[in-house]
Amino acid sequence: MDDRYALKTSQLTFPMDVLNTVYATSAYSHSKTNLVKISYTTNNVFSDGYSTQLVSISGNTTTGYKDSLIVGV
């Protein structure tokens, strides 16, 4: 991407209950210790608010997740 044309950059996030569920699986067993150390209020990206970056999500760790996020332009 040519950053000369970038007007805004953002990140998205998932509901904390989904993150906790995913990180409880064996695939993330080494990373779950990092997750318990953060919250949205202490995270340097989301500490100023995350409601417009929080995806709507459905699914589970067995069949997978599907998420969506409406972004205004």
mmCIF file of the N, C-alpha and C atoms, coordinates in Angstrom:
data_MODEL
# 
_entry.id   MODEL 
# 
loop_
_atom_site.group_PDB 
_atom_site.id 
_atom_site.type_symbol 
_atom_site.label_atom_id 
_atom_site.label_alt_id 
_atom_site.label_comp_id 
_atom_site.label_asym_id 
_atom_site.label_entity_id 
_atom_site.label_seq_id 
_atom_site.pdbx_PDB_ins_code 
_atom_site.Cartn_x 
_atom_site.Cartn_y 
_atom_site.Cartn_z 
_atom_site.occupancy 
_atom_site.B_iso_or_equiv 
_atom_site.pdbx_formal_charge 
_atom_site.auth_seq_id 
_atom_site.auth_comp_id 
_atom_site.auth_asym_id 
_atom_site.auth_atom_id 
_atom_site.pdbx_PDB_model_num 
ATOM 1   N N  . MET A 1 1  ? 0.831   -1.171  0.000  1.00 0.00 ? 1  MET A N  1 
ATOM 2   C CA . MET A 1 1  ? 0.000   0.000   0.000  1.00 0.00 ? 1  MET A CA 1 
ATOM 3   C C  . MET A 1 1  ? 0.880   1.241   0.000  1.00 0.00 ? 1  MET A C  1 
ATOM 4   N N  . ASP A 1 2  ? 0.502   2.188   -0.776 1.00 0.00 ? 2  ASP A N  1 
ATOM 5   C CA . ASP A 1 2  ? 1.211   3.463   -0.826 1.00 0.00 ? 2  ASP A CA 1 
ATOM 6   C C  . ASP A 1 2  ? 0.596   4.382   0.228  1.00 0.00 ? 2  ASP A C  1 
ATOM 7   N N  . ASP A 1 3  ? 1.327   4.645   1.302  1.00 0.00 ? 3  ASP A N  1 
ATOM 8   C CA . ASP A 1 3  ? 0.762   5.412   2.411  1.00 0.00 ? 3  ASP A CA 1 
ATOM 9   C C  . ASP A 1 3  ? 0.498   6.882   2.079  1.00 0.00 ? 3  ASP A C  1 
ATOM 10  N N  . ARG A 1 4  ? 0.887   7.327   0.926  1.00 0.00 ? 4  ARG A N  1 
ATOM 11  C CA . ARG A 1 4  ? 0.559   8.703   0.526  1.00 0.00 ? 4  ARG A CA 1 
ATOM 12  C C  . ARG A 1 4  ? -0.939  8.893   0.373  1.00 0.00 ? 4  ARG A C  1 
ATOM 13  N N  . TYR A 1 5  ? -1.663  7.807   0.117  1.00 0.00 ? 5  TYR A N  1 
ATOM 14  C CA . TYR A 1 5  ? -3.094  7.875   -0.116 1.00 0.00 ? 5  TYR A CA 1 
ATOM 15  C C  . TYR A 1 5  ? -3.924  7.445   1.083  1.00 0.00 ? 5  TYR A C  1 
ATOM 16  N N  . ALA A 1 6  ? -3.288  7.033   2.144  1.00 0.00 ? 6  ALA A N  1 
ATOM 17  C CA . ALA A 1 6  ? -4.017  6.603   3.339  1.00 0.00 ? 6  ALA A CA 1 
ATOM 18  C C  . ALA A 1 6  ? -4.531  7.821   4.096  1.00 0.00 ? 6  ALA A C  1 
ATOM 19  N N  . LEU A 1 7  ? -5.826  7.845   4.324  1.00 0.00 ? 7  LEU A N  1 
ATOM 20  C CA . LEU A 1 7  ? -6.417  8.937   5.075  1.00 0.00 ? 7  LEU A CA 1 
ATOM 21  C C  . LEU A 1 7  ? -6.564  8.575   6.546  1.00 0.00 ? 7  LEU A C  1 
ATOM 22  N N  . LYS A 1 8  ? -6.927  7.345   6.809  1.00 0.00 ? 8  LYS A N  1 
ATOM 23  C CA . LYS A 1 8  ? -7.093  6.883   8.177  1.00 0.00 ? 8  LYS A CA 1 
ATOM 24  C C  . LYS A 1 8  ? -6.669  5.429   8.255  1.00 0.00 ? 8  LYS A C  1 
ATOM 25  N N  . THR A 1 9  ? -6.138  5.077   9.394  1.00 0.00 ? 9  THR A N  1 
ATOM 26  C CA . THR A 1 9  ? -5.761  3.699   9.664  1.00 0.00 ? 9  THR A CA 1 
ATOM 27  C C  . THR A 1 9  ? -6.370  3.325   11.003 1.00 0.00 ? 9  THR A C  1 
ATOM 28  N N  . SER A 1 10 ? -6.857  2.123   11.116 1.00 0.00 ? 10 SER A N  1 
ATOM 29  C CA . SER A 1 10 ? -7.464  1.696   12.357 1.00 0.00 ? 10 SER A CA 1 
ATOM 30  C C  . SER A 1 10 ? -7.200  0.220   12.577 1.00 0.00 ? 10 SER A C  1 
ATOM 31  N N  . GLN A 1 11 ? -7.652  -0.266  13.697 1.00 0.00 ? 11 GLN A N  1 
ATOM 32  C CA . GLN A 1 11 ? -7.601  -1.684  14.013 1.00 0.00 ? 11 GLN A CA 1 
ATOM 33  C C  . GLN A 1 11 ? -8.975  -2.099  14.482 1.00 0.00 ? 11 GLN A C  1 
ATOM 34  N N  . LEU A 1 12 ? -9.240  -3.375  14.413 1.00 0.00 ? 12 LEU A N  1 
ATOM 35  C CA . LEU A 1 12 ? -10.501 -3.875  14.937 1.00 0.00 ? 12 LEU A CA 1 
ATOM 36  C C  . LEU A 1 12 ? -10.219 -4.789  16.106 1.00 0.00 ? 12 LEU A C  1 
ATOM 37  N N  . THR A 1 13 ? -11.260 -5.059  16.887 1.00 0.00 ? 13 THR A N  1 
ATOM 38  C CA . THR A 1 13 ? -11.108 -5.935  18.026 1.00 0.00 ? 13 THR A CA 1 
ATOM 39  C C  . THR A 1 13 ? -12.344 -6.812  18.167 1.00 0.00 ? 13 THR A C  1 
ATOM 40  N N  . PHE A 1 14 ? -12.204 -7.804  18.988 1.00 0.00 ? 14 PHE A N  1 
ATOM 41  C CA . PHE A 1 14 ? -13.263 -8.774  19.224 1.00 0.00 ? 14 PHE A CA 1 
ATOM 42  C C  . PHE A 1 14 ? -13.772 -8.631  20.657 1.00 0.00 ? 14 PHE A C  1 
ATOM 43  N N  . PRO A 1 15 ? -15.022 -9.031  20.902 1.00 0.00 ? 15 PRO A N  1 
ATOM 44  C CA . PRO A 1 15 ? -15.523 -8.992  22.275 1.00 0.00 ? 15 PRO A CA 1 
ATOM 45  C C  . PRO A 1 15 ? -14.621 -9.814  23.204 1.00 0.00 ? 15 PRO A C  1 
ATOM 46  N N  . MET A 1 16 ? -14.419 -9.327  24.406 1.00 0.00 ? 16 MET A N  1 
ATOM 47  C CA . MET A 1 16 ? -13.505 -9.982  25.334 1.00 0.00 ? 16 MET A CA 1 
ATOM 48  C C  . MET A 1 16 ? -13.937 -11.409 25.658 1.00 0.00 ? 16 MET A C  1 
ATOM 49  N N  . ASP A 1 17 ? -15.240 -11.684 25.707 1.00 0.00 ? 17 ASP A N  1 
ATOM 50  C CA . ASP A 1 17 ? -15.668 -13.054 25.991 1.00 0.00 ? 17 ASP A CA 1 
ATOM 51  C C  . ASP A 1 17 ? -15.251 -14.012 24.871 1.00 0.00 ? 17 ASP A C  1 
ATOM 52  N N  . VAL A 1 18 ? -15.278 -13.542 23.630 1.00 0.00 ? 18 VAL A N  1 
ATOM 53  C CA . VAL A 1 18 ? -14.826 -14.367 22.506 1.00 0.00 ? 18 VAL A CA 1 
ATOM 54  C C  . VAL A 1 18 ? -13.314 -14.576 22.590 1.00 0.00 ? 18 VAL A C  1 
ATOM 55  N N  . LEU A 1 19 ? -12.579 -13.516 22.890 1.00 0.00 ? 19 LEU A N  1 
ATOM 56  C CA . LEU A 1 19 ? -11.125 -13.659 23.040 1.00 0.00 ? 19 LEU A CA 1 
ATOM 57  C C  . LEU A 1 19 ? -10.783 -14.663 24.130 1.00 0.00 ? 19 LEU A C  1 
ATOM 58  N N  . ASN A 1 20 ? -11.477 -14.595 25.254 1.00 0.00 ? 20 ASN A N  1 
ATOM 59  C CA . ASN A 1 20 ? -11.215 -15.540 26.333 1.00 0.00 ? 20 ASN A CA 1 
ATOM 60  C C  . ASN A 1 20 ? -11.511 -16.977 25.916 1.00 0.00 ? 20 ASN A C  1 
ATOM 61  N N  . THR A 1 21 ? -12.584 -17.179 25.165 1.00 0.00 ? 21 THR A N  1 
ATOM 62  C CA . THR A 1 21 ? -12.940 -18.509 24.682 1.00 0.00 ? 21 THR A CA 1 
ATOM 63  C C  . THR A 1 21 ? -11.882 -19.046 23.720 1.00 0.00 ? 21 THR A C  1 
ATOM 64  N N  . VAL A 1 22 ? -11.465 -18.229 22.785 1.00 0.00 ? 22 VAL A N  1 
ATOM 65  C CA . VAL A 1 22 ? -10.465 -18.647 21.796 1.00 0.00 ? 22 VAL A CA 1 
ATOM 66  C C  . VAL A 1 22 ? -9.119  -18.923 22.467 1.00 0.00 ? 22 VAL A C  1 
ATOM 67  N N  . TYR A 1 23 ? -8.714  -18.037 23.356 1.00 0.00 ? 23 TYR A N  1 
ATOM 68  C CA . TYR A 1 23 ? -7.421  -18.196 24.012 1.00 0.00 ? 23 TYR A CA 1 
ATOM 69  C C  . TYR A 1 23 ? -7.402  -19.351 25.012 1.00 0.00 ? 23 TYR A C  1 
ATOM 70  N N  . ALA A 1 24 ? -8.570  -19.875 25.353 1.00 0.00 ? 24 ALA A N  1 
ATOM 71  C CA . ALA A 1 24 ? -8.635  -21.048 26.231 1.00 0.00 ? 24 ALA A CA 1 
ATOM 72  C C  . ALA A 1 24 ? -8.393  -22.349 25.467 1.00 0.00 ? 24 ALA A C  1 
ATOM 73  N N  . THR A 1 25 ? -8.362  -22.287 24.132 1.00 0.00 ? 25 THR A N  1 
ATOM 74  C CA . THR A 1 25 ? -8.108  -23.487 23.340 1.00 0.00 ? 25 THR A CA 1 
ATOM 75  C C  . THR A 1 25 ? -6.615  -23.804 23.323 1.00 0.00 ? 25 THR A C  1 
ATOM 76  N N  . SER A 1 26 ? -6.307  -25.046 22.995 1.00 0.00 ? 26 SER A N  1 
ATOM 77  C CA . SER A 1 26 ? -4.903  -25.479 22.991 1.00 0.00 ? 26 SER A CA 1 
ATOM 78  C C  . SER A 1 26 ? -4.059  -24.725 21.961 1.00 0.00 ? 26 SER A C  1 
ATOM 79  N N  . ALA A 1 27 ? -4.673  -24.239 20.896 1.00 0.00 ? 27 ALA A N  1 
ATOM 80  C CA . ALA A 1 27 ? -3.924  -23.516 19.867 1.00 0.00 ? 27 ALA A CA 1 
ATOM 81  C C  . ALA A 1 27 ? -3.308  -22.226 20.402 1.00 0.00 ? 27 ALA A C  1 
ATOM 82  N N  . TYR A 1 28 ? -3.915  -21.661 21.436 1.00 0.00 ? 28 TYR A N  1 
ATOM 83  C CA . TYR A 1 28 ? -3.435  -20.403 21.999 1.00 0.00 ? 28 TYR A CA 1 
ATOM 84  C C  . TYR A 1 28 ? -2.934  -20.554 23.439 1.00 0.00 ? 28 TYR A C  1 
ATOM 85  N N  . SER A 1 29 ? -2.617  -21.771 23.837 1.00 0.00 ? 29 SER A N  1 
ATOM 86  C CA . SER A 1 29 ? -2.258  -22.016 25.232 1.00 0.00 ? 29 SER A CA 1 
ATOM 87  C C  . SER A 1 29 ? -1.070  -21.178 25.701 1.00 0.00 ? 29 SER A C  1 
ATOM 88  N N  . HIS A 1 30 ? -0.137  -20.888 24.822 1.00 0.00 ? 30 HIS A N  1 
ATOM 89  C CA . HIS A 1 30 ? 1.028   -20.088 25.217 1.00 0.00 ? 30 HIS A CA 1 
ATOM 90  C C  . HIS A 1 30 ? 0.728   -18.587 25.237 1.00 0.00 ? 30 HIS A C  1 
ATOM 91  N N  . SER A 1 31 ? -0.305  -18.180 24.543 1.00 0.00 ? 31 SER A N  1 
ATOM 92  C CA . SER A 1 31 ? -0.622  -16.752 24.453 1.00 0.00 ? 31 SER A CA 1 
ATOM 93  C C  . SER A 1 31 ? -1.626  -16.286 25.497 1.00 0.00 ? 31 SER A C  1 
ATOM 94  N N  . LYS A 1 32 ? -2.353  -17.199 26.116 1.00 0.00 ? 32 LYS A N  1 
ATOM 95  C CA . LYS A 1 32 ? -3.407  -16.765 27.027 1.00 0.00 ? 32 LYS A CA 1 
ATOM 96  C C  . LYS A 1 32 ? -2.867  -16.002 28.232 1.00 0.00 ? 32 LYS A C  1 
ATOM 97  N N  . THR A 1 33 ? -1.620  -16.221 28.592 1.00 0.00 ? 33 THR A N  1 
ATOM 98  C CA . THR A 1 33 ? -1.052  -15.449 29.698 1.00 0.00 ? 33 THR A CA 1 
ATOM 99  C C  . THR A 1 33 ? -0.916  -13.975 29.324 1.00 0.00 ? 33 THR A C  1 
ATOM 100 N N  . ASN A 1 34 ? -0.724  -13.693 28.054 1.00 0.00 ? 34 ASN A N  1 
ATOM 101 C CA . ASN A 1 34 ? -0.667  -12.296 27.601 1.00 0.00 ? 34 ASN A CA 1 
ATOM 102 C C  . ASN A 1 34 ? -2.044  -11.643 27.626 1.00 0.00 ? 34 ASN A C  1 
ATOM 103 N N  . LEU A 1 35 ? -3.076  -12.402 27.269 1.00 0.00 ? 35 LEU A N  1 
ATOM 104 C CA . LEU A 1 35 ? -4.428  -11.848 27.214 1.00 0.00 ? 35 LEU A CA 1 
ATOM 105 C C  . LEU A 1 35 ? -4.896  -11.399 28.595 1.00 0.00 ? 35 LEU A C  1 
ATOM 106 N N  . VAL A 1 36 ? -4.587  -12.149 29.620 1.00 0.00 ? 36 VAL A N  1 
ATOM 107 C CA . VAL A 1 36 ? -5.063  -11.774 30.966 1.00 0.00 ? 36 VAL A CA 1 
ATOM 108 C C  . VAL A 1 36 ? -4.384  -10.513 31.488 1.00 0.00 ? 36 VAL A C  1 
ATOM 109 N N  . LYS A 1 37 ? -3.322  -10.095 30.845 1.00 0.00 ? 37 LYS A N  1 
ATOM 110 C CA . LYS A 1 37 ? -2.600  -8.893  31.278 1.00 0.00 ? 37 LYS A CA 1 
ATOM 111 C C  . LYS A 1 37 ? -3.155  -7.606  30.688 1.00 0.00 ? 37 LYS A C  1 
ATOM 112 N N  . ILE A 1 38 ? -4.089  -7.723  29.729 1.00 0.00 ? 38 ILE A N  1 
ATOM 113 C CA . ILE A 1 38 ? -4.594  -6.522  29.059 1.00 0.00 ? 38 ILE A CA 1 
ATOM 114 C C  . ILE A 1 38 ? -6.096  -6.370  29.251 1.00 0.00 ? 38 ILE A C  1 
ATOM 115 N N  . SER A 1 39 ? -6.558  -5.175  29.040 1.00 0.00 ? 39 SER A N  1 
ATOM 116 C CA . SER A 1 39 ? -7.984  -4.882  28.971 1.00 0.00 ? 39 SER A CA 1 
ATOM 117 C C  . SER A 1 39 ? -8.131  -3.740  27.965 1.00 0.00 ? 39 SER A C  1 
ATOM 118 N N  . TYR A 1 40 ? -9.353  -3.457  27.583 1.00 0.00 ? 40 TYR A N  1 
ATOM 119 C CA . TYR A 1 40 ? -9.545  -2.362  26.637 1.00 0.00 ? 40 TYR A CA 1 
ATOM 120 C C  . TYR A 1 40 ? -9.130  -1.026  27.248 1.00 0.00 ? 40 TYR A C  1 
ATOM 121 N N  . THR A 1 41 ? -9.269  -0.887  28.545 1.00 0.00 ? 41 THR A N  1 
ATOM 122 C CA . THR A 1 41 ? -8.909  0.387   29.172 1.00 0.00 ? 41 THR A CA 1 
ATOM 123 C C  . THR A 1 41 ? -7.401  0.573   29.306 1.00 0.00 ? 41 THR A C  1 
ATOM 124 N N  . THR A 1 42 ? -6.641  -0.531  29.335 1.00 0.00 ? 42 THR A N  1 
ATOM 125 C CA . THR A 1 42 ? -5.188  -0.411  29.461 1.00 0.00 ? 42 THR A CA 1 
ATOM 126 C C  . THR A 1 42 ? -4.461  -0.574  28.135 1.00 0.00 ? 42 THR A C  1 
ATOM 127 N N  . ASN A 1 43 ? -5.160  -1.020  27.098 1.00 0.00 ? 43 ASN A N  1 
ATOM 128 C CA . ASN A 1 43 ? -4.550  -1.239  25.787 1.00 0.00 ? 43 ASN A CA 1 
ATOM 129 C C  . ASN A 1 43 ? -4.270  0.106   25.119 1.00 0.00 ? 43 ASN A C  1 
ATOM 130 N N  . ASN A 1 44 ? -3.062  0.298   24.626 1.00 0.00 ? 44 ASN A N  1 
ATOM 131 C CA . ASN A 1 44 ? -2.703  1.596   24.050 1.00 0.00 ? 44 ASN A CA 1 
ATOM 132 C C  . ASN A 1 44 ? -3.465  1.926   22.766 1.00 0.00 ? 44 ASN A C  1 
ATOM 133 N N  . VAL A 1 45 ? -4.011  0.935   22.090 1.00 0.00 ? 45 VAL A N  1 
ATOM 134 C CA . VAL A 1 45 ? -4.783  1.197   20.874 1.00 0.00 ? 45 VAL A CA 1 
ATOM 135 C C  . VAL A 1 45 ? -6.230  1.543   21.202 1.00 0.00 ? 45 VAL A C  1 
ATOM 136 N N  . PHE A 1 46 ? -6.821  0.854   22.158 1.00 0.00 ? 46 PHE A N  1 
ATOM 137 C CA . PHE A 1 46 ? -8.252  0.979   22.425 1.00 0.00 ? 46 PHE A CA 1 
ATOM 138 C C  . PHE A 1 46 ? -8.592  1.740   23.704 1.00 0.00 ? 46 PHE A C  1 
ATOM 139 N N  . SER A 1 47 ? -7.606  2.258   24.407 1.00 0.00 ? 47 SER A N  1 
ATOM 140 C CA . SER A 1 47 ? -7.886  2.917   25.683 1.00 0.00 ? 47 SER A CA 1 
ATOM 141 C C  . SER A 1 47 ? -8.717  4.184   25.538 1.00 0.00 ? 47 SER A C  1 
ATOM 142 N N  . ASP A 1 48 ? -8.758  4.759   24.335 1.00 0.00 ? 48 ASP A N  1 
ATOM 143 C CA . ASP A 1 48 ? -9.578  5.951   24.120 1.00 0.00 ? 48 ASP A CA 1 
ATOM 144 C C  . ASP A 1 48 ? -10.962 5.609   23.587 1.00 0.00 ? 48 ASP A C  1 
ATOM 145 N N  . GLY A 1 49 ? -11.288 4.333   23.559 1.00 0.00 ? 49 GLY A N  1 
ATOM 146 C CA . GLY A 1 49 ? -12.598 3.878   23.097 1.00 0.00 ? 49 GLY A CA 1 
ATOM 147 C C  . GLY A 1 49 ? -12.454 2.835   22.000 1.00 0.00 ? 49 GLY A C  1 
ATOM 148 N N  . TYR A 1 50 ? -13.395 1.928   21.953 1.00 0.00 ? 50 TYR A N  1 
ATOM 149 C CA . TYR A 1 50 ? -13.309 0.850   20.965 1.00 0.00 ? 50 TYR A CA 1 
ATOM 150 C C  . TYR A 1 50 ? -14.658 0.499   20.351 1.00 0.00 ? 50 TYR A C  1 
ATOM 151 N N  . SER A 1 51 ? -15.697 1.202   20.712 1.00 0.00 ? 51 SER A N  1 
ATOM 152 C CA . SER A 1 51 ? -17.038 0.825   20.250 1.00 0.00 ? 51 SER A CA 1 
ATOM 153 C C  . SER A 1 51 ? -17.156 0.815   18.731 1.00 0.00 ? 51 SER A C  1 
ATOM 154 N N  . THR A 1 52 ? -16.453 1.699   18.034 1.00 0.00 ? 52 THR A N  1 
ATOM 155 C CA . THR A 1 52 ? -16.536 1.725   16.574 1.00 0.00 ? 52 THR A CA 1 
ATOM 156 C C  . THR A 1 52 ? -15.575 0.737   15.925 1.00 0.00 ? 52 THR A C  1 
ATOM 157 N N  . GLN A 1 53 ? -14.791 0.037   16.730 1.00 0.00 ? 53 GLN A N  1 
ATOM 158 C CA . GLN A 1 53 ? -13.826 -0.936  16.221 1.00 0.00 ? 53 GLN A CA 1 
ATOM 159 C C  . GLN A 1 53 ? -14.146 -2.355  16.668 1.00 0.00 ? 53 GLN A C  1 
ATOM 160 N N  . LEU A 1 54 ? -15.253 -2.532  17.391 1.00 0.00 ? 54 LEU A N  1 
ATOM 161 C CA . LEU A 1 54 ? -15.653 -3.820  17.926 1.00 0.00 ? 54 LEU A CA 1 
ATOM 162 C C  . LEU A 1 54 ? -16.532 -4.539  16.917 1.00 0.00 ? 54 LEU A C  1 
ATOM 163 N N  . VAL A 1 55 ? -16.101 -5.704  16.470 1.00 0.00 ? 55 VAL A N  1 
ATOM 164 C CA . VAL A 1 55 ? -16.851 -6.448  15.457 1.00 0.00 ? 55 VAL A CA 1 
ATOM 165 C C  . VAL A 1 55 ? -18.070 -7.114  16.073 1.00 0.00 ? 55 VAL A C  1 
ATOM 166 N N  . SER A 1 56 ? -19.061 -7.352  15.245 1.00 0.00 ? 56 SER A N  1 
ATOM 167 C CA . SER A 1 56 ? -20.172 -8.234  15.582 1.00 0.00 ? 56 SER A CA 1 
ATOM 168 C C  . SER A 1 56 ? -19.728 -9.618  15.165 1.00 0.00 ? 56 SER A C  1 
ATOM 169 N N  . ILE A 1 57 ? -19.907 -10.597 16.022 1.00 0.00 ? 57 ILE A N  1 
ATOM 170 C CA . ILE A 1 57 ? -19.336 -11.909 15.739 1.00 0.00 ? 57 ILE A CA 1 
ATOM 171 C C  . ILE A 1 57 ? -20.282 -13.018 16.164 1.00 0.00 ? 57 ILE A C  1 
ATOM 172 N N  . SER A 1 58 ? -20.254 -14.101 15.392 1.00 0.00 ? 58 SER A N  1 
ATOM 173 C CA . SER A 1 58 ? -21.010 -15.294 15.748 1.00 0.00 ? 58 SER A CA 1 
ATOM 174 C C  . SER A 1 58 ? -20.146 -16.501 15.408 1.00 0.00 ? 58 SER A C  1 
ATOM 175 N N  . GLY A 1 59 ? -20.444 -17.613 16.033 1.00 0.00 ? 59 GLY A N  1 
ATOM 176 C CA . GLY A 1 59 ? -19.702 -18.836 15.775 1.00 0.00 ? 59 GLY A CA 1 
ATOM 177 C C  . GLY A 1 59 ? -19.110 -19.408 17.040 1.00 0.00 ? 59 GLY A C  1 
ATOM 178 N N  . ASN A 1 60 ? -18.170 -20.311 16.846 1.00 0.00 ? 60 ASN A N  1 
ATOM 179 C CA . ASN A 1 60 ? -17.535 -20.966 17.984 1.00 0.00 ? 60 ASN A CA 1 
ATOM 180 C C  . ASN A 1 60 ? -16.176 -21.518 17.570 1.00 0.00 ? 60 ASN A C  1 
ATOM 181 N N  . THR A 1 61 ? -15.455 -22.051 18.525 1.00 0.00 ? 61 THR A N  1 
ATOM 182 C CA . THR A 1 61 ? -14.099 -22.530 18.245 1.00 0.00 ? 61 THR A CA 1 
ATOM 183 C C  . THR A 1 61 ? -14.086 -23.824 17.449 1.00 0.00 ? 61 THR A C  1 
ATOM 184 N N  . THR A 1 62 ? -15.211 -24.502 17.350 1.00 0.00 ? 62 THR A N  1 
ATOM 185 C CA . THR A 1 62 ? -15.267 -25.754 16.594 1.00 0.00 ? 62 THR A CA 1 
ATOM 186 C C  . THR A 1 62 ? -15.513 -25.508 15.111 1.00 0.00 ? 62 THR A C  1 
ATOM 187 N N  . THR A 1 63 ? -16.512 -24.696 14.809 1.00 0.00 ? 63 THR A N  1 
ATOM 188 C CA . THR A 1 63 ? -16.882 -24.466 13.407 1.00 0.00 ? 63 THR A CA 1 
ATOM 189 C C  . THR A 1 63 ? -16.315 -23.177 12.837 1.00 0.00 ? 63 THR A C  1 
ATOM 190 N N  . GLY A 1 64 ? -15.758 -22.342 13.700 1.00 0.00 ? 64 GLY A N  1 
ATOM 191 C CA . GLY A 1 64 ? -15.176 -21.086 13.258 1.00 0.00 ? 64 GLY A CA 1 
ATOM 192 C C  . GLY A 1 64 ? -16.083 -19.911 13.549 1.00 0.00 ? 64 GLY A C  1 
ATOM 193 N N  . TYR A 1 65 ? -15.568 -18.741 13.298 1.00 0.00 ? 65 TYR A N  1 
ATOM 194 C CA . TYR A 1 65 ? -16.286 -17.501 13.582 1.00 0.00 ? 65 TYR A CA 1 
ATOM 195 C C  . TYR A 1 65 ? -16.516 -16.720 12.295 1.00 0.00 ? 65 TYR A C  1 
ATOM 196 N N  . LYS A 1 66 ? -17.577 -15.952 12.297 1.00 0.00 ? 66 LYS A N  1 
ATOM 197 C CA . LYS A 1 66 ? -17.857 -15.016 11.210 1.00 0.00 ? 66 LYS A CA 1 
ATOM 198 C C  . LYS A 1 66 ? -18.105 -13.672 11.868 1.00 0.00 ? 66 LYS A C  1 
ATOM 199 N N  . ASP A 1 67 ? -17.401 -12.665 11.397 1.00 0.00 ? 67 ASP A N  1 
ATOM 200 C CA . ASP A 1 67 ? -17.582 -11.355 12.005 1.00 0.00 ? 67 ASP A CA 1 
ATOM 201 C C  . ASP A 1 67 ? -17.856 -10.311 10.942 1.00 0.00 ? 67 ASP A C  1 
ATOM 202 N N  . SER A 1 68 ? -18.341 -9.175  11.407 1.00 0.00 ? 68 SER A N  1 
ATOM 203 C CA . SER A 1 68 ? -18.589 -8.065  10.501 1.00 0.00 ? 68 SER A CA 1 
ATOM 204 C C  . SER A 1 68 ? -18.374 -6.764  11.264 1.00 0.00 ? 68 SER A C  1 
ATOM 205 N N  . LEU A 1 69 ? -18.053 -5.750  10.510 1.00 0.00 ? 69 LEU A N  1 
ATOM 206 C CA . LEU A 1 69 ? -17.854 -4.425  11.077 1.00 0.00 ? 69 LEU A CA 1 
ATOM 207 C C  . LEU A 1 69 ? -18.252 -3.403  10.027 1.00 0.00 ? 69 LEU A C  1 
ATOM 208 N N  . ILE A 1 70 ? -19.152 -2.525  10.388 1.00 0.00 ? 70 ILE A N  1 
ATOM 209 C CA . ILE A 1 70 ? -19.567 -1.459  9.485  1.00 0.00 ? 70 ILE A CA 1 
ATOM 210 C C  . ILE A 1 70 ? -18.625 -0.274  9.722  1.00 0.00 ? 70 ILE A C  1 
ATOM 211 N N  . VAL A 1 71 ? -17.988 0.165   8.667  1.00 0.00 ? 71 VAL A N  1 
ATOM 212 C CA . VAL A 1 71 ? -17.022 1.258   8.747  1.00 0.00 ? 71 VAL A CA 1 
ATOM 213 C C  . VAL A 1 71 ? -17.540 2.418   7.920  1.00 0.00 ? 71 VAL A C  1 
ATOM 214 N N  . GLY A 1 72 ? -17.689 3.543   8.554  1.00 0.00 ? 72 GLY A N  1 
ATOM 215 C CA . GLY A 1 72 ? -18.125 4.734   7.819  1.00 0.00 ? 72 GLY A CA 1 
ATOM 216 C C  . GLY A 1 72 ? -16.975 5.335   7.019  1.00 0.00 ? 72 GLY A C  1 
ATOM 217 N N  . VAL A 1 73 ? -17.274 5.777   5.844  1.00 0.00 ? 73 VAL A N  1 
ATOM 218 C CA . VAL A 1 73 ? -16.259 6.432   5.008  1.00 0.00 ? 73 VAL A CA 1 
ATOM 219 C C  . VAL A 1 73 ? -16.730 7.802   4.585  1.00 0.00 ? 73 VAL A C  1 
# 
